[in-house]
Amino acid sequence: MISAAIVGGTGYTGIELIRLLSSHPEVSIDLLTSRSEAGRRADEIFPSLRGISDLVFSDLGDETLTALQKCDVVFFATPHGVAMQQAEALTQAGVKVVDLAADFRLQSLADFEHWYQQPHACPDLLKTAVYGLPEINRDKLSEALVVGNPGCYPTTAILGLKPIIELENVQAERLIEPRIVIDAKSGVSGAGRQAKLALNYAETTDNFNAYGVTGHRHLPEIEQGIEQLLSSQFSHRVRFLPHLVPMIRGMFSSIHLELTEAGKAIDWQSTFEDSYHQEAFIDVLPAGIYPDTRSVRASNRLRIAVHQNNERSELTVLVVQDNLVKGAAGQAVQNMNVMFGLDETLGLNFAPIVP
Ligand SMILES: NC(=O)c1ccc[n+]([C@@H]2O[C@H](COP(=O)([O-])OP(=O)(O)OC[C@H]3O[C@@H](n4cnc5c(N)ncnc54)[C@H](OP(=O)(O)O)[C@@H]3O)[C@@H](O)[C@H]2O)c1
């Protein structure tokens, strides 16, 4: 069995990790940390875990690192800046690290410091970290010691663009015009479990608002995904507009693209189907179908639909996922499976919940 620890088990991605790993056949959760709920059983705080988990939250203070070093893998479901303080000591002890925050996502130190307003604690380790999108980085993940689990919006954006950028590279010609517009919506759980006025029931219910329009932390991650991960031969300008919508879970990203003359000639439906036909968690919907967020709720699936206008000049890629699963904890478990040479779908092959 793989001995796992979860740091930050009281948050929304933390409880999602407990839910997923508790039924994973190859994993035992041996340490669950929380500073605010230390000493309490997880199922006291989350009754959904009654009968599923006997775990108790612990705060070992100075002893935390020593306890984490006894595990095989540590998941950090914490705010940005926490994992990078301990990752070096953990990897030196042979422990693998999956960070759900942004400490190991951006390879550019300048970008990290600009967007997260703090210096990076272990720049050398960052260079060896692998960006945790298995559908693109599977080979590197199998050798990785540290994985930067992607942000939720970038997961939808990068996977929504992958077939297009890859085909541009193969054909060595522009198929889309340089400007990419990503209009994205997230459920409220995307902002975490901490109490904040803007996330109150009365503020978020029956309401719909944009945020981060002049600049959002996920923009450089999406740009990095296009330039480095997908190795685009062409430059693109990304306009990213996130919104908060009155639902608990779910994310819907609409990617708007203008096609070049060469791009108009492409059969985009087949291109997407061919690109993802071997991916267990990516579902390309039949032509003409619109995805909805409840079709992926509580599952690790990401569904994509490709729509082209009648003049064939515009392509819209619609992507849905559960922000807490494929957008966070599920993807982290998928990454762990790859890191440990397990079947990638282990512990993740369950149907979404409807209604
Ligand atoms: N929510 C999403 O949909 C989503 C999607 C993708 C990625 N993420 C990223 O995943 C991470 C966790 O997100 P979340 O939504 O689960 O956040 P959350 O609900 O706010 O939970 C944060 C957790 O971190 C712990 N924590 C806070 N400060 C800490 C510190 N200094 N040291 C150790 N533990 C600390 C908290 O527990 P105690 O205070 O009890 O210690 C809590 O359990 C964030 O970096 C977030 O950006 C979230």
Ligand as a Chemical Component Dictionary entry (heavy atoms), coordinates in Angstrom:
data_LIG
# 
_chem_comp.id                   LIG 
_chem_comp.type                 NON-POLYMER 
_chem_comp.pdbx_formal_charge   0 
_chem_comp.three_letter_code    LIG 
# 
loop_
_chem_comp_atom.comp_id 
_chem_comp_atom.atom_id 
_chem_comp_atom.alt_atom_id 
_chem_comp_atom.type_symbol 
_chem_comp_atom.charge 
_chem_comp_atom.model_Cartn_x 
_chem_comp_atom.model_Cartn_y 
_chem_comp_atom.model_Cartn_z 
_chem_comp_atom.pdbx_ordinal 
LIG N1  N1  N 0  -11.243 24.801 -4.581 1  
LIG C1  C1  C 0  -10.926 24.471 -5.819 2  
LIG O1  O1  O 0  -11.807 24.237 -6.681 3  
LIG C2  C2  C 0  -9.467  24.357 -6.213 4  
LIG C3  C3  C 0  -9.179  23.884 -7.502 5  
LIG C4  C4  C 0  -7.837  23.764 -7.888 6  
LIG C5  C5  C 0  -6.843  24.121 -7.004 7  
LIG N2  N2  N 1  -7.153  24.596 -5.770 8  
LIG C6  C6  C 0  -6.041  24.973 -4.883 9  
LIG O2  O2  O 0  -5.948  23.952 -3.877 10 
LIG C7  C7  C 0  -5.517  24.544 -2.646 11 
LIG C8  C8  C 0  -6.553  24.208 -1.564 12 
LIG O3  O3  O 0  -7.797  24.747 -1.985 13 
LIG P1  P1  P 0  -9.116  24.603 -1.111 14 
LIG O4  O4  O 0  -10.201 25.152 -1.945 15 
LIG O5  O5  O -1 -9.210  23.236 -0.577 16 
LIG O6  O6  O 0  -8.767  25.614 0.080  17 
LIG P2  P2  P 0  -9.489  25.755 1.498  18 
LIG O7  O7  O 0  -10.849 25.168 1.418  19 
LIG O8  O8  O 0  -9.347  27.190 1.874  20 
LIG O9  O9  O 0  -8.571  24.864 2.468  21 
LIG C9  C9  C 0  -7.243  25.210 2.768  22 
LIG C10 C10 C 0  -6.674  24.172 3.724  23 
LIG O10 O10 O 0  -5.307  24.506 4.006  24 
LIG C11 C11 C 0  -5.085  24.518 5.418  25 
LIG N3  N3  N 0  -4.112  25.586 5.657  26 
LIG C12 C12 C 0  -4.288  26.923 5.492  27 
LIG N4  N4  N 0  -3.138  27.590 5.729  28 
LIG C13 C13 C 0  -2.211  26.641 6.033  29 
LIG C14 C14 C 0  -0.838  26.687 6.397  30 
LIG N5  N5  N 0  -0.188  27.857 6.449  31 
LIG N6  N6  N 0  -0.192  25.539 6.682  32 
LIG C15 C15 C 0  -0.847  24.345 6.621  33 
LIG N7  N7  N 0  -2.148  24.235 6.291  34 
LIG C16 C16 C 0  -2.821  25.375 5.990  35 
LIG C17 C17 C 0  -6.450  24.752 6.030  36 
LIG O11 O11 O 0  -6.580  24.050 7.256  37 
LIG P3  P3  P 0  -6.232  24.606 8.686  38 
LIG O12 O12 O 0  -6.420  26.095 8.631  39 
LIG O13 O13 O 0  -7.156  23.903 9.605  40 
LIG O14 O14 O 0  -4.806  24.181 8.899  41 
LIG C18 C18 C 0  -7.396  24.079 5.036  42 
LIG O15 O15 O 0  -7.535  22.710 5.350  43 
LIG C19 C19 C 0  -5.407  26.047 -2.893 44 
LIG O16 O16 O 0  -4.065  26.366 -3.151 45 
LIG C20 C20 C 0  -6.261  26.267 -4.129 46 
LIG O17 O17 O 0  -5.848  27.370 -4.902 47 
LIG C21 C21 C 0  -8.443  24.705 -5.343 48 
# 
loop_
_chem_comp_bond.comp_id 
_chem_comp_bond.atom_id_1 
_chem_comp_bond.atom_id_2 
_chem_comp_bond.value_order 
_chem_comp_bond.pdbx_ordinal 
LIG N1  C1  SING 1  
LIG C1  O1  DOUB 2  
LIG C1  C2  SING 3  
LIG C2  C3  SING 4  
LIG C2  C21 DOUB 5  
LIG C3  C4  DOUB 6  
LIG C4  C5  SING 7  
LIG C5  N2  DOUB 8  
LIG N2  C6  SING 9  
LIG N2  C21 SING 10 
LIG C6  O2  SING 11 
LIG C6  C20 SING 12 
LIG O2  C7  SING 13 
LIG C7  C8  SING 14 
LIG C7  C19 SING 15 
LIG C8  O3  SING 16 
LIG O3  P1  SING 17 
LIG P1  O4  DOUB 18 
LIG P1  O5  SING 19 
LIG P1  O6  SING 20 
LIG O6  P2  SING 21 
LIG P2  O7  DOUB 22 
LIG P2  O8  SING 23 
LIG P2  O9  SING 24 
LIG O9  C9  SING 25 
LIG C9  C10 SING 26 
LIG C10 O10 SING 27 
LIG C10 C18 SING 28 
LIG O10 C11 SING 29 
LIG C11 N3  SING 30 
LIG C11 C17 SING 31 
LIG N3  C12 SING 32 
LIG N3  C16 SING 33 
LIG C12 N4  DOUB 34 
LIG N4  C13 SING 35 
LIG C13 C14 SING 36 
LIG C13 C16 DOUB 37 
LIG C14 N5  SING 38 
LIG C14 N6  DOUB 39 
LIG N6  C15 SING 40 
LIG C15 N7  DOUB 41 
LIG N7  C16 SING 42 
LIG C17 O11 SING 43 
LIG C17 C18 SING 44 
LIG O11 P3  SING 45 
LIG P3  O12 DOUB 46 
LIG P3  O13 SING 47 
LIG P3  O14 SING 48 
LIG C18 O15 SING 49 
LIG C19 O16 SING 50 
LIG C19 C20 SING 51 
LIG C20 O17 SING 52 
# 
